[in-house]
Amino acid sequence: MPDYRRNRVPGGTFFFTVTLLERKATTLVTQIDTLPEAVRAVATRHPFHIDAWVVLPAYMHAVWTLRPGDVDYSGCWRAIKIAFAKNLPKTECISAVCSARDERGIWQRRFWEHTIRDERDYAVHLDYVHINPVKHGLVSRVQD
């Protein structure tokens, strides 16, 4: 298994972008009830604080703060992706690579993470989460 370069700050705050494999899919909003169930199930076993989260049709952004001493955000994301996928009907096209690895073909394998460095960086990333649906024309105002 590859060892991706991740900044592991115990109890740190992180910004994430997690994306579906098919960038034109709308699975995250058409199956919107499935995602909170998956997150709750994982957070029950491995608690983290959700500072901000926005779900768009094919990707999501989140800001999490981990418990003191915790560095395993990758394990949380893996578990959320698996729990979400298990609750979906098997209708996606599966590539030979996904099939060989026994993957569903719903999520991109990796995710993007950024370690929040200070209060200004935190504010910038919270603003980014809040403005993203407006930026993509999904709502007209942040409060929507």
C-alpha positions in Angstrom: 0.0 0.0 0.0 1.4 3.4 -0.9 2.4 5.8 1.9 1.2 9.2 0.7 2.9 12.2 2.0 0.5 13.5 4.6 1.1 16.1 7.3 0.2 14.3 10.4 -0.4 16.9 13.2 -1.9 15.3 16.3 -5.2 17.0 17.1 -4.8 19.2 14.1 -7.3 21.1 12.0 -7.5 20.1 8.3 -9.3 21.2 5.1 -10.3 18.4 2.8 -11.6 18.0 -0.7 -13.1 14.6 -1.5 -14.3 13.8 -5.0 -16.4 11.2 -6.8 -14.6 9.3 -9.5 -17.1 10.6 -12.1 -16.8 14.4 -12.0 -20.2 14.9 -13.7 -22.1 12.6 -11.3 -24.6 13.9 -8.8 -24.5 11.0 -6.4 -23.6 13.1 -3.4 -26.8 15.1 -3.7 -29.2 12.4 -5.0 -28.1 10.1 -2.2 -27.9 12.9 0.4 -29.3 10.9 3.3 -26.7 8.2 2.9 -23.7 10.5 3.5 -24.7 11.8 7.0 -25.4 8.2 8.1 -21.9 7.2 7.0 -20.3 10.1 8.7 -22.2 9.5 12.0 -21.3 5.8 12.0 -17.6 6.6 11.5 -17.6 9.5 14.0 -19.1 7.3 16.6 -16.1 4.9 16.4 -13.5 7.5 15.7 -14.6 11.0 16.9 -13.6 14.2 15.1 -15.1 17.7 15.2 -16.7 19.0 12.0 -15.9 22.7 11.8 -17.5 23.1 8.3 -18.7 20.9 5.5 -20.3 21.5 2.1 -21.6 18.8 -0.1 -21.9 19.5 -3.9 -23.1 17.1 -6.6 -19.7 15.4 -7.2 -17.4 16.5 -4.4 -17.3 17.9 -0.9 -15.1 20.2 1.2 -14.8 19.8 4.9 -12.8 21.3 7.8 -12.2 18.9 10.6 -10.4 19.2 14.0 -9.1 15.9 15.3 -9.1 14.8 18.9 -5.8 15.6 20.9 -3.2 13.0 19.8 -5.2 11.8 16.8 -3.7 11.8 13.4 -5.8 9.3 11.5 -8.0 11.4 9.2 -7.2 9.1 6.3 -8.7 6.1 8.1 -11.9 8.2 8.8 -12.2 9.2 5.1 -11.7 5.6 4.0 -14.4 4.4 6.4 -16.8 7.1 5.3 -16.3 6.3 1.7 -16.8 2.6 2.3 -19.9 3.1 4.4 -21.4 5.5 1.8 -20.7 3.1 -1.0 -22.2 0.1 0.8 -25.5 1.9 1.0 -25.7 2.6 -2.8 -27.2 0.3 -5.5 -24.5 -1.2 -7.7 -25.2 0.8 -10.9 -21.8 2.4 -11.6 -19.6 1.3 -14.5 -16.5 -0.4 -13.0 -13.1 -0.2 -14.8 -10.8 -3.2 -14.9 -8.6 -1.6 -12.3 -11.4 -1.0 -9.9 -12.6 -4.5 -10.5 -9.2 -6.0 -9.8 -8.9 -4.1 -6.6 -12.5 -5.0 -5.6 -13.5 -1.3 -5.6 -16.9 0.1 -6.4 -15.8 2.9 -8.7 -17.6 5.6 -6.9 -14.8 7.6 -5.2 -11.5 8.9 -6.4 -8.9 6.9 -4.5 -7.2 9.8 -2.9 -8.4 13.1 -1.4 -6.7 16.5 -1.0 -5.9 17.8 2.4 -4.4 21.0 3.8 -3.2 21.5 7.4 -4.7 24.6 8.9 -1.7 26.7 10.1 -3.3 29.6 12.0 -6.5 31.6 12.6 -6.2 33.4 9.3 -5.8 30.2 7.4 -8.7 28.8 9.3 -10.9 31.7 8.4 -9.9 31.6 4.7 -10.8 27.9 4.5 -14.1 28.3 6.3 -15.0 31.1 3.9 -14.0 28.9 1.0 -16.4 26.1 2.2 -19.2 28.6 2.6 -18.8 30.4 -0.7 -18.2 27.3 -2.9 -21.9 26.6 -3.7 -22.3 30.3 -4.7 -19.2 30.1 -6.8 -20.6 27.2 -8.8 -24.0 28.7 -9.2 -25.8 26.2 -7.0 -27.3 28.9 -4.8 -27.5 32.6 -5.0 -26.5 33.5 -1.5 -24.2 31.9 1.1 -27.0 31.6 3.6 -28.9 29.4 1.1 
